[in-house]
Amino acid sequence: MGIGAAMNSAPRAVFLDRDGVLNRAIVRDGKPYPPASLAELEIVEGAAGSLWRLKTLGFLLLVVTNQPDVARGTQTLEAIRTMHDRMRQSLPLDDFLICPHDDRDGCPCRKPLPGMMLDAQKRYGIDLARSFLVGDRWRDIDAGRAAGCRTVYLDRSYREREPSFPPDARAGSLPDAVDWIMRNSEQDDYRGDR
């Protein structure tokens, strides 16, 4: 670790969207949907090994996930928490931040707004400028940008709009995204900061 990184002791985080990043999204008509139950939850290949690589660099690993089906009445927080408990058993995740609201609720934590990341910053003292967000939808990338993080877009070719701002990187898989983060976080260590 470089001298500048040692002087900046605020923790760094990698914020991870859930569906389509850590677990397979259910894609219907080109649009992604979350798994409805534990039976549909499938962790993406290479997730555990990739996340452990980030842990070796001291990153907090925080899931930031919109779950509007709660507000829509088609999913429960209990079912979501059960899926998260299963994910914790196989992945080295530090916390889950959930927005259970829909757009019409005007919630500041619903991506593309950065509320979940700003809440995490307060809770953990995170240096957002030295942190990253990995997402597969425009809402993720726009939220990461609004929070001041660098962003990695997993382009799944969904039938939806592109992010409002270009991501810092595009990757084909979570392991590829982690490779990019590791290369760029090492540069931060040598430079002392962003």
Stockholm file with secondary structure:
# STOCKHOLM 1.0

chainA/1-194         MGIGAAMNSAPRAVFLDRDGVLNRAIVRDGKPYPPASLAELEIVEGAAGSLWRLKTLGFLLLVVTNQPDVARGTQTLEAIRTMHDRMRQSLPLDDFLICPHDDRDGCPCRKPLPGMMLDAQKRYGIDLARSFLVGDRWRDIDAGRAAGCRTVYLDRSYREREPSFPPDARAGSLPDAVDWIMRNSEQDDYRGDR
#=GR chainA/1-194 SS CCHHHHHCCSCCEEEECSBTTTBCCEEETTEEECCSSGGGCCBCTTHHHHHHHHHHTTCEEEEEEECTHHHHTSSCHHHHHHHHHHHHHHSCCCEEEEECCCGGGTCTTSTTSCHHHHHHHHHHTCCGGGCEEEESSHHHHHHHHHHTCEEEEECCCCSSCCCSSCCSEEESSHHHHHHHHHHHHHHHHHHSCC
#=GC SS_cons         CCHHHHHCCSCCEEEECSBTTTBCCEEETTEEECCSSGGGCCBCTTHHHHHHHHHHTTCEEEEEEECTHHHHTSSCHHHHHHHHHHHHHHSCCCEEEEECCCGGGTCTTSTTSCHHHHHHHHHHTCCGGGCEEEESSHHHHHHHHHHTCEEEEECCCCSSCCCSSCCSEEESSHHHHHHHHHHHHHHHHHHSCC
//
